[in-house]
């Protein structure tokens, strides 16, 4: 007659194997989902660009230069109406205001600019989540961290310490200018 402990171990081993198979399947599905979302996003961007090009009056918004930009001086025009949720973050340059950023990015820059105005220090992503009224769960915090890091990479924010964010020097308000 088998022992009770032996039977329990057999059931535990079977359950562990099932969990392992399910985790592998979940990882495969997660990778497939990420690839499908990326493809979807690329098609969406392509359609939006075609819509923009084919829109009535689009020829008026495209400037044609006959002289090349001086080296290091090329600055692409960013129409204010081109800001859409999920749009890319443009590289910051002098005179470029927050209005070129999507709403989520504007909220982050605004929060950090308010902290500077009130002579308060940089914020962590957990503190940002709390300031926005979000639960500081890993998914929300990591989403904010990805956005903040993207803003740092594009020159909108600075990261004076690991995981602490503040507006970069020279970044101005929503309308641009100084």
C-alpha positions in Angstrom: 0.0 0.0 0.0 1.4 3.4 -1.0 2.1 5.9 1.7 0.1 9.1 2.1 3.2 11.2 1.8 4.2 9.4 -1.4 0.8 10.1 -2.9 1.0 13.7 -1.9 4.4 14.0 -3.5 3.1 12.5 -6.8 0.2 15.0 -6.9 2.6 17.8 -6.1 4.9 16.8 -8.9 2.0 16.5 -11.4 0.8 20.0 -10.4 4.3 21.4 -10.6 4.7 20.0 -14.1 1.3 21.4 -15.2 2.3 24.8 -13.8 5.5 24.7 -15.8 3.8 23.8 -19.0 1.2 26.6 -18.5 4.0 29.1 -17.8 5.8 28.1 -20.9 2.6 28.5 -22.9 1.8 31.9 -21.2 5.4 33.1 -22.1 4.9 32.0 -25.7 1.5 33.7 -25.9 2.9 36.9 -24.2 5.7 37.1 -26.8 3.3 36.5 -29.7 1.0 39.2 -28.2 3.8 41.7 -28.0 4.8 41.0 -31.6 1.2 41.4 -32.8 0.7 44.6 -30.8 3.9 46.0 -32.4 2.7 45.1 -35.9 -0.7 46.7 -35.1 0.9 49.9 -33.9 3.1 50.1 -37.0 0.0 49.7 -39.3 -1.8 52.3 -37.3 1.1 54.8 -37.6 1.3 54.0 -41.3 -2.5 54.7 -41.8 -2.3 57.9 -39.8 0.6 59.1 -41.9 -1.2 58.4 -45.1 -4.3 60.1 -43.7 -2.2 63.1 -42.9 -0.6 63.2 -46.4 -3.9 62.8 -48.2 -5.9 65.2 -46.0 -7.2 68.3 -47.7 -4.8 71.2 -47.2 -1.9 68.9 -46.3 0.2 70.6 -49.0 0.0 73.8 -47.1 1.5 72.3 -43.9 4.5 70.8 -45.8 7.2 73.4 -46.2 9.5 73.0 -49.1 13.0 74.4 -48.6 15.3 75.2 -51.4 18.3 75.7 -49.3 19.7 72.9 -47.1 19.8 73.3 -43.3 23.1 74.3 -41.8 24.9 71.3 -40.3 23.5 70.6 -36.8 20.7 73.0 -37.3 18.0 70.8 -38.8 14.9 71.0 -36.7 11.8 69.1 -38.0 8.5 71.0 -37.7 6.1 69.4 -35.3 2.5 70.5 -35.9 0.5 70.9 -32.7 -2.4 68.9 -34.0 -0.2 65.9 -34.7 -0.2 65.0 -31.0 -2.1 61.8 -30.4 -2.2 59.3 -27.6 0.7 56.9 -28.1 2.6 59.3 -30.4 6.3 59.5 -30.3 8.1 61.9 -28.0 10.0 64.5 -30.1 13.6 65.4 -29.1 13.4 68.6 -27.0 14.9 71.8 -28.5 14.9 75.4 -27.5 11.4 77.0 -27.9 9.6 73.6 -28.0 6.7 73.6 -25.6 4.9 70.7 -23.8 1.9 71.0 -26.2 3.8 68.7 -28.7 3.7 65.9 -26.1 0.7 63.5 -25.7 -1.4 64.1 -22.6 0.3 61.4 -20.5 3.7 62.9 -21.1 2.4 66.4 -20.5 1.1 65.4 -17.1 4.5 64.0 -16.0 6.4 67.1 -17.2 3.7 69.4 -15.6 3.9 67.6 -12.2 7.7 67.8 -12.1 7.7 71.5 -13.3 5.2 72.3 -10.4 7.7 70.6 -8.0 10.5 72.8 -9.3 8.3 75.9 -9.0 7.5 75.0 -5.4 11.2 74.5 -4.7 10.7 70.7 -4.1 13.0 68.0 -5.2 12.8 65.3 -7.9 10.2 62.6 -7.8 10.4 58.8 -8.0 7.9 56.9 -10.2 6.1 55.6 -7.1 5.6 59.2 -5.9 4.4 60.2 -9.4 1.8 57.4 -9.3 0.6 58.5 -5.9 0.4 62.2 -7.1 -1.7 61.0 -10.1 -4.0 59.1 -7.8 -2.9 55.8 -9.1 -2.3 52.7 -7.1 1.5 52.3 -6.8 1.3 48.7 -8.2 4.3 47.5 -10.3 2.4 47.7 -13.6 1.5 51.4 -13.1 4.9 52.3 -11.7 6.8 50.6 -14.6 4.6 52.3 -17.1 5.4 55.7 -15.6 9.1 54.7 -15.4 9.1 53.9 -19.1 7.6 57.2 -20.0 9.9 59.1 -17.7 13.0 57.3 -19.1 11.8 58.1 -22.7 11.4 61.8 -21.7 15.0 61.7 -20.3 16.3 60.2 -23.5 14.6 62.9 -25.5 15.9 65.8 -23.4 12.6 66.8 -21.6 13.6 65.4 -18.2 16.8 64.9 -16.2 17.5 62.1 -13.8 19.8 63.6 -11.1 19.8 60.4 -9.1 18.8 56.8 -10.0 15.0 56.7 -10.4 14.5 60.3 -9.5 13.2 62.7 -12.2 13.0 66.5 -12.7 12.6 68.7 -15.7 15.7 69.2 -17.8 17.3 72.7 -17.8 15.6 75.0 -20.3 12.4 73.0 -20.7 9.6 75.6 -20.8 5.8 75.6 -20.3 3.0 74.2 -22.5 3.2 76.9 -25.2 7.0 76.9 -25.6 9.2 79.9 -25.6 11.4 80.8 -22.6 
